[in-house]
Amino acid sequence: MIFSSQEKKISLNKNDRLANVIECLVGVKAKKVILEVPQNSKLGLNIENFEILKKEANTKKLELVIESADDRILELATSAGLKAYHPIFGTQEKVVVDILPRQPFPLKRAEGKEIKLKEEKKEEKKIKKEVGEKEKPVALERLEAKKERPKQRLRFKWRWLLIIVSIAGLIFWGYELVVNILPKVNITLQFQKTPVDFEKNITVASQFFKINVAGADIEVPGELLIFKQNTQLTQPASGKEEVVVKASGRLVIFNAYSSQPQVLVAGTRFQSPEGKIFKLTDRMTIPGAEIINGEIKPSQIEVSVIADQAGADYNLSPTSWRIIGFKGTPKYEKIYAQSTKSMSGGFTGEKPVPTSADIDKIKTNLEETLKTSLQNQMIMTSADKFKILEGASDFKMPKEEVSSQADEQGNFSIFGEAQQRYLVFEESTLKEALVQKIKSENINGIDVKILEFNFDYREIKADFEQKKMDFKVKGRIVFAPVFEPQIFKNQIANLDEKSLRSLLSSLSQLENAKISFWPFWVNHVPQNSGNIEINVE
C-alpha cells in the first residue's frame, strides 16, 4: 500500500498501552493516521481505550483508522465510533437473522370437526326415528356398535400415523433444505505472485549425462546427430560444340594357351571380325590357365578398351576379338577376347554439352535436394524429441562429380554425397534446470507453482568437433504458492465464519480474500464440499 504525505501508518506491539499510543499521536503532523493493532493487544481489554483515542484524535483534528486481524479489536473500535478494517477482508459486515416461530399444528380444529360429525350422525338417527322407522332391538344395536368400534379405532390410528409420518418427513426435508442443500459459501482468494526476470549462460555437450546448476553456467546434456545422403541428378545441356568421341567398352580376355601368366601392355590392339580395332587402356596381366587331369581350363579377366578411331561406326554389338600382335603364332587362337555388351559412345559432329551456367545450376539443385532430404530425415526421426537451434547445424558435401558428356537425349548428370550434423538437446531438460537454478536463488522454503514461463535463445556458438555449444537464455518466470482447493475444502467444512477467517489469515502469501455466505441466515461453512466454491485469482 502507498501512503501520501498526508497519511501515516503506525504499527503497535501487543504490549503497547494507551499512554504509548497517545504519545505516538502527539508528534504526528499527517491528517490521517492508521493504527496497525496486532491480535491480543492490550488495547482490546476495554472499549474505553478506543473512546479515549477517538477523543484525542478529535482534539488534534486527526482521522484515526484502526487496522487489525483481531475481530474483538475491530468490534471495540467500531463501537467507539472509529473506522476499522481487516487487512485481508476489509470492513466487517454483520448479518442479522430473523427466525420466525413455527405455526402449531391445528389439532383442536380437526377434533372439532370430528365432534361435529358425530353430532350430525346423532341428528340423522333422530330424524329417522321421527319418520317412523322401525327401531332395532337394543341388544342388536350394541352388537353392531361393538363391531363398528374396532374399525373406527383402526382408521383413527392410521390417520394419526400418517400425520406423524408426514410431519417427520417435513421436518427431515426442511432440515436437509436449510442445513445441507441451500447453504453455500463462495471464497475468492488472491495470492502474491513472484515474478523473476533472468538471463543465464547455458552449455550443452554430449559428454554431460545430467543437468548441473551448481556453477555459474548451467550444464545440460546434449547429443551430436549425423545424417548422410547421396543422390544423382540429370539436366539438359544447353551448349553445342563439335566433338570427336571414340567408342569404348569392356572385353573379357581368355587364356587357354598355358598355365603361365600373359602380360599385355597398354595399347594392345584387339580386332573384331569386321576389322574394327580397339586398344587396351591399361597394362594388364592375364592369369595362367589351370591344368586339370591333363586338360587346360582357360582363365579369364575383364578389361577396358577404346576404339582406335572416332565415330559412330565403332559402336559395335557384342562379338569375338583377336589380338593382332599374336597373329601367326599359336597364341593367336588360344588367347582371345569376347565382348558381352555393345561398344558405345562413338560420335563425330555437333553434340549438346553443358555450359558453366548449366553446371552451376545443377550443383545448386543438388545441394538443395540433399539439404531437404537430410532435414526430412531429422524431422521424421528426432524433431519431436529434440530442440534444434538456429546456428546449431552443419552441412557438408564431401563428394561432387559432374559428367560433362551428354547422353543420347542431350542430358548430363551430377552425383553427390552430403552429411548434416546437428547439436541438439531436450528443451524440457533445459526448463527443469532453469527452474532449479532460479528457485534456488529467489524462492526459500515455499512450495510454489509456475504461472508464467517464457524465454528466448541468444548468442548461439556451436563447436561440432568438441560436440558442444554455448548460448544464453533471457526471459521471465512467475511463481505463486501451491494451493489445493479440494484439500482446503475438506479443512474448512463446517467451520464458523470467525474460524474460517482465522484459517485464511494463516495461509502463506495470501494477499486478499473475499467470503460470501448464502442464504442470509448462514454463518458457517457447509459440510457438503459441493456447496463450497473456491476461486483463485
N, C-alpha and C positions, 0 to 999 in steps of 0.2 A: 504494500500500500504506500502511496506517495503523499506526504504531508506538506502543505504550503507553510509559508512563514507565519500565517495567522492561526496555525494549529500546532499542538504539541501533544505527544503521547508519553505518558509516564507509566512505567512498569513497576508494580509493587511486589514485595515479598509477602508471603502469607503471615509473617510475624510482625509486619508493619502495623503500628497502631494509628489511631485517628490523629494524634498530635503530629506524627511524622508526615502524614498526608497533607495536613493543613500547612505545615512548614514548607512542603514542596510547592504548594499552590501560591504561597506568598510572593515568591520571586518570579512567577510566570508572567510574561508580557503578551502571550498569544490570547486571542479572543475565544479560542475553543481548546479545551483540554480533554484528552481521552485517557481515563484511568484504566489500566490493564490489571484487573484484580484476579489473583490465582485462586484455585479451588481451596476450600477450607481456610480462607483468610480470616484473620481476627476481626475484620470489619463486619463479617457476617454474624457476629454474636447478637446484635440487636439492630433494630431499624433506626434508632436514634443516631447512630453513626452517620447514616446516609442523609438524615434530615439536617444534621449539623453541616455536612458537606454541601448540601443544597443551599443553606443559608449563607455559607461562606462564599459560594460561587455567585450568588445573587448580589452579595455585598461588593465583590470585585467585578461584577458585571461580566462574568465568565459563562460560557456554555459548557457545562460539565456533562460528559458522556461516560458511562460505565461499560467496559468490555470484559466479559468473564465467561468461562465454560462451566461455572458453578450455578445450577438452577436457583439455589437459595439466594445467592448474591444478586442475581438478576431480578428475582421476585421482590427482595427488600428494596433494591434501588428503584424499581418501578413504582412500588407502593409509596416511596418517599417523594415521588414526582420527578425522578431523574430519568433521562433517556438511557436505555440499557439494551445490549445486544450480545448474542453469542458469536464468537469469532468464526465459526463454520456455518451455523444455521441461521445467523442473522437474528432478527427480532422474534421473540416467542409469541405464539398466539394461543390463547386459552379457549377451550371449547366447552360450552355449557350444554348439557344434555337434559332434556325434559323427558321424564319417564311417566307415562300415563298409567293409572291403575287399571287392572284388568276387570272387565264387567262381570258381575256374578252371573251364574247360570240360573235362568228363571224357572227354578223347580216349583215354587209355590204356584205360579201361574198354570203350570201343567197339572198340578194336583187339583187346582180349582176347576179346570175343565173336566177332570175325571169325576169330581163330585157332582158337577152339574149334569154330567151324562147319566150318573146313577139316579139323580132326581128325576130326569126325563123318563127313565125306564119305569120308575115307580108311578109317575103320572100316566104312562101308557097302560100299565096294568090296571090302574084305577078306571080309566076310560073304558077298557074292555069289559070290566065288570058292570059298568053302568049301562052298556048297550045290551046286556042280557046274556053275556057269555056264561057258559056253564063253568062253575068253579071246580077246580080239581081238588081231590082229597088232599088233606094236609100232609099225610104220610108220603104221597106220591110227589108233592112239591118239595118236601125235604130231601127225598131221594134224588130228584133231578138237580136240586141245588148243590148236593154233595158232589154229583158228577161234574157240575159246571165249575166248582171252585178250583180244582187242580189245573184245569185248562186256563182259567184266568190268572192263577199264580204263575204258571209256566210262561204265559205271554208277558206278564209283568216282569219276570226275571230276565227274559230275553231282551225286553225293551231297555231295561237298565244296563244290562251287559253291553248292548250296542252303544248306548250313550257313553258309558265309561270308556269303551274302546275308542270311540270317536274323539272323546276329549283327550285321551292319551296320545292318539295319533296326531291331533292338532298341536298338542304341547311338544311332542317329539319333533315334528317337522318345523314348527315355529322356532324351536331351539336350534335346529340344524340351519334354518334360514338365517337367523340372527347371528349365530356364533360361527358357523363354518362355511356358509355359502356366500352371504352378502359381504362380510368384512374383507377389505382389500387394503393393501398398502403399496404405494409407489415410492421408490427410493432412487434418487438421481445422484450419482457420485462423480466427482471430478478430481482426478489425481494429478499431482505435479508431474510434469514432463521434463526430462533431462536431455536437451539437445547437445550434441558434441560435433564440432567441425574438426576434421582430421586430414592430415597429409602424411603418408607413410612410404618408406622405401621398401621395395619387395625384391627378393632374389628367388628365382625359380631355377632349379637344377635337377638333373636326373640322378645325381648322387645323394639327394636328400630323400629320406624314407618317411619322415613325419614333419609336421609343422613345428617351428621353433619361434617363440615370441619373446624369448628372454633377452636377446640383444637389441641393439638399436634398430637393425633391419629385421624384417620378418622373413623367415625362410619357409618356402613352400615346395613340396615335391613336384617334379615335372618329368616330362618324357620327350625324347627326340624321336619323331616318327619320320621314316623314309619310304617314299613311294617311287617306283620305277615303271617306265612305259616306253615302248618303241612303236613306230609306225612308218608307213611308206605312202607318199602322195604322188599323183601324176598331174601334169598340167600341159596344155597345148603350147608348143614352141612357136613364137611369133616371128622369129627371124628366118632368113633364107640365105643359103650360100651354096656355091659349087663345091661338091665333095667327091672324093675318090676314096672308096672304102673297100677293103679286102674282106672276103668272106672268111669265116673262122668256124671251128667246131672241135669235136673230140673224136679220137681214134683209140681203138683197143688193139695193142700190138701183141702178137702171139709168138713164142719161141718154141718151135718144135725141132730145132736143129741139134742142140746138145745140152748137156747139163751145166755148161759153163755160161756165166752171165755175158750179155752182149751190151756194150756201151754204144749209145747213139749220141752224136754231138748235136747242138742246136743248129738248125738249118737243114737237117737231114731231109731229103725230098721223098715224098710219097706220091705215087701216080695212080690215078683212077683208070678204069677201063676206057674212059672217054679221052684219056690223055691229059686231064687236068692235074696240075701239080700243087700240092700243099706242103708246107715246110714245118718241121718240128720247132716249137717256140723255145724250148729249153733243153739242155743236156739231160739225158735220161739213161738209166741202166735197166736193161730187160733181164729179169731173173732167169736163171738156167732152168731147163726142163727137168722134170722128175722122171727117173728110170724105175719103173715098177714091173718086176718079173720079166726083165729084158725088154719091156716096151716103154716107149717115150710118151710121157703125158705132158702136153705143151703148157708152159707158164704164160701168164698174161699181165699186162699193165695198161692203164688208161693214160693218154697224153693229150696235150692241146696242140692244135696245128692251125696255120693260117695260109690263105691262098697265095700263090706266087704272083698273081695279077689281080687287079681290082675289077669290079664289075659284077653284075647280077648273074653272069654265066657260071660263076663259081658257087652259086647256091645249089649244091648238089644233094640229091636224095641219098639215103644210106646205100653203101656199096662196099666192095673189097678194094684193097690197096696193096701196092708192092713198093719195096724200097729200091729206087733206081740204082743206088750205089752197089747193091748186091747182084745186079744183073750179070749173067754169065757165070755165076758161082752157085754151089749147092744151097747157099743161104737164101737165094732169091725166092725159092719155093717154100723153104722151111721157116723163114722169119717173115711174117706178113701182118697186115692190119685189116681191121673191119670197122666201119662207122655204123653205129646203132641209131644215130639221129642225123637229120639233114644238116649240111653246112649252110650257114645263113649270114646275112649282113653285107654281102657284096653289093656295091652300088657305085654308080658314077652319074653325076648330074647335079641338079639343084635339089636341095633337101631342107626341110624345116630344122632349124637349130634354135636353142634357147638363147635369148639375149640376156644381158646383165640385169635388165629390169625384170625379166621372167624369173631369173634365179633369185633375185632379192624378194620377189613376191612369194615364191614357193617356200622360201626359208621362213618368211613371216607367218605364212599359213601353217607351216609345220610346227613352229614354236607355239602358236595359239592353240592348235589342235592338241599338242602334248600337254600344255598347261591345263586346258579344260578337262582332259581325260584324268590327269593327276588330281585335280581339285575334286572331281566327281568321286574318285576313289576315297579321298579324305572324307567327303560328306557322307558317303554310304557306310563307312566303317567307324568313324570316330567323332563326327561333328556333334552328336548328341551328348557325348561324354566330356569332351574337352573344350576349353576356351582357346581360340586362336586369335592372337592379337595382330594388328597390322604392323608389319615390320618383323614378325617372328617366323617368316618362311623364306626359303632359299631355293631358287630354281636354277638348274644347270643342264646343258646339253653336251655330254662328253663325246657324242658321235653324230656327224652330219655328213652324208655323202650324196653328191649331186651327179646324176648320169646325164652328161651333155649330149649324148646321142639320142635323137628322137626315134620312136618306133615307127612301124608302118602307118599308124594313124596320126603321126605327127606330134605325139606326146612325149615329153621327157619326165623323169622321175627324180624323187629325192627320198632318202632313207635317214631316219634319225632316232637316237635314243636319248631319253631325258630322265632326270630324277628331281623330286621335290622333297625338301626337308622342312619339318615343322617342329618348333619348340612349343609345347603345349602344357596345360595344367588344368585341374578341375577347379572351376570358379567357386563351387560350394566349399571346397577346402580353403581357398583364399578368404572367403567370407567368414568362415569359422575362425581363422587365425586373426582377422581384423577385429572381430567381436571380442575374442580373448584379450587381445592387446589393449583395446580401448576400455573394456570393463576394468582391467587391472589398473589402469591409470586414472579412471574417473568414477567408478562405482565401488563402494566399500560396504560389504556385508548386507546388501539388499538384493532380494530375488526380483529380477526385472525381466521384462519382455521388450521386444523391439517393435516400435510403431512405424518407424520410417528408416530406410537404409538405402542409400544410393551413392555411387562414386563413379569416377571415370579414370582411364589409364593415360599416363603421360610418360614422355622421355623413355621410350622402349629401346633397349640396346640388347641385341641377340648375339651370342657367340656360339656358332654351331660346332666348332671344333672342341670347345670346352663343355658343350651340351648344357649351357646355362644362359639366362637372360636376366637383366635388371630393369626395373621400371618403378614409377611412382603411381600411387593412387591418391586421389583427393576427393573428399566427399563429406557427407553428413549422416549421422545416425541419431535417432531419438529413442530414448529409453523411457519406460513407465513401469511402476510397480506391478508385479503379478497379482491379479485379483481373480478369485474363482467365485463367480456369483452363486453357483449351486451350493458350494460349501458354506458360503456366508448365509444363504437362506436357512440352512439347517441350524446354524448358530443362533440366528435371531428369532426363530419360530417361537411364538407365544410370549415374547418379551413385551413389557410395557414401554411406553414412549420414553420415559426417563432412562431406562436401562439401554434402550436402543441408541439413544443419543450418546450415552457414555461409551458404548462399544464402538460407535462410529468415530468418536473422538480419538480412540486408541489406534485407529488404522494408520499404518505408515504412509507418509507423504499424501494424506488426504487434504485437498485444497478447498473443496466446497462440497456441501451435502444438502439435499432437499428431501423432506419427508412429507408425504401426503396420505392421510388415512381417509377411508370411505367405508360406510356412510358416516354421518356426523357423530354418531354415538361411539364409534370405535376409537379406543385409545391404547390398543395393544396390537402386536403383530399377529396375524392369523397363524393357526397351527398348520394349515394346509399350505405347502410351499407353492402350489399352483396359484394361490391368491397373492403371492408376493412377487412384485415386479421390480427388477433392479436394472437400471440403465447406467452405463458407464460412458461418460463423455470424453 
